[in-house]
């Protein structure tokens, strides 16, 4: 079983989250025992490729091979939300604005981020001709705001408000 990443739980010093190439992400203790597990519920194309956690540890976000973001609540232990993170009809923007504030562009905001829709920044150095299929390479959570960023194999950065 290939492990994608390991994250420490911020509220405890003896537990961590293991995201492996399966449809289950697990919370384990230092002795290697499974404390809790979260599943996508899919048997095909539901294996997780990457994951991250909210800064306070309330949410675990996992992206599956099916390009769906699975949002697990650590307080309820359930899958609370799913969101398709790669769509063919996405809008490409060069300036990113969150809550009407331009992000590191020095310009006025072009578009605000509505709930659950992506804003995309494209990397022109990566050609889609080189990539055969578009998939999510990684995910991270902003340390101070409720924003998730996913980056894909075609060089796009998607910003999400979960």
TATA-V404939 format. One record per backbone hydrogen bond with DSSP energy under -1.0 kcal/mol. NH is the residue of the N-H (numbers start at 0). CO is the residue of the C=O. If there is no record, write none. Layout:
# TATA-V404939
{{NH,CO} {NH,CO}}
This chain:
# TATA-V404939
{{3,18} {4,18} {6,16} {8,14} {15,27} {16,6} {17,25} {18,4} {20,1} {21,19} {24,37} {25,17} {26,35} {27,15} {28,32} {29,13} {31,28} {34,26} {35,26} {37,24} {39,22} {47,21} {48,62} {49,62} {51,60} {53,58} {56,53} {59,71} {60,51} {61,69} {62,49} {63,67} {64,46} {66,63} {68,82} {69,61} {70,80} {71,59} {72,77} {73,57} {76,72} {79,70} {80,70} {82,68} {84,66} {92,119} {97,100} {100,97} {102,95} {115,160} {116,113} {120,156} {122,154} {125,122} {136,150} {137,150} {139,148} {141,146} {146,144} {147,159} {148,139} {149,157} {150,137} {151,155} {152,134} {154,151} {156,120} {157,149} {158,118} {159,147}}
